[in-house]
Amino acid sequence: MLTCVYHPIDDVRVVEEDEAERLRASGVWFDSPTEAKQYRLKVEEEIKNESKDEVPKAKSKGKTL
């Protein structure tokens, strides 16, 4: 049977159920576009937080040299 799987940045795919299970097992394909969007927002937020944490470290290293 055909089913849809959704990715945070790729287009939706229509695949056979066994392929859909394999894609969902990878952790970045989802059953609904809402789940994919939530995952994308979570990852973007983590990246923003990493960037904020790295900037002060880089500035402090430059001052001590």
N, C-alpha and C positions, 0 to 999 in steps of 0.2 A: 504494500500500500504506500502511496506517496504521502509525504508530510512536509511541512515547511519548518525550516530552522532559521534563526535570526542571529546575526553577528553585530557587535557594537559598531563596527566601521565598514564591514562588507555588506553587499546586497543580500537580501533574503535568498535562500536556496530551497528548491523543491527537490527532495531526494527520497529514495526508498527508506523505509523504516530502519533497516539495519545500518544504513549509512548515517541516518539522523542520530541514532544511538551512539555511533562512533564519534560523530562531531560533538555531540553534547558532552560526551565523556572527556573531551579535550579541555573543557572548562570555559571556553569562550564562545560557544554556540548555545542558543537558548530556544525554548519552546514558544516564547512570545516576544514581540518587539519591545514591550515594556521592560521585561527582564534584561534584555540586551542594553537598553538605554540606561537603566539603573546601574548596570555593571560599568558602562562607559563613564558615567558621571562619577562613580566611586574611584575608578582608576585615574581620571583627570584630577580629582581632588587630592589623591595621594601624590601625584606628580607635583602639583602646586605646593603641597606641604613640604615635599623633599626640597624643592627649589628654595623655599623660604629658609629652611634649615641650613642649606649649603652656603648661602650668601654671607651670613655673619662669620662663618668659619673662614671663608676665603679672605674677607677683610681683616680679620684678626691675624691671620697668618702673614699677610702683607705688612702689617704694622710691626710685627716682632722681628722681621728680617732686617 
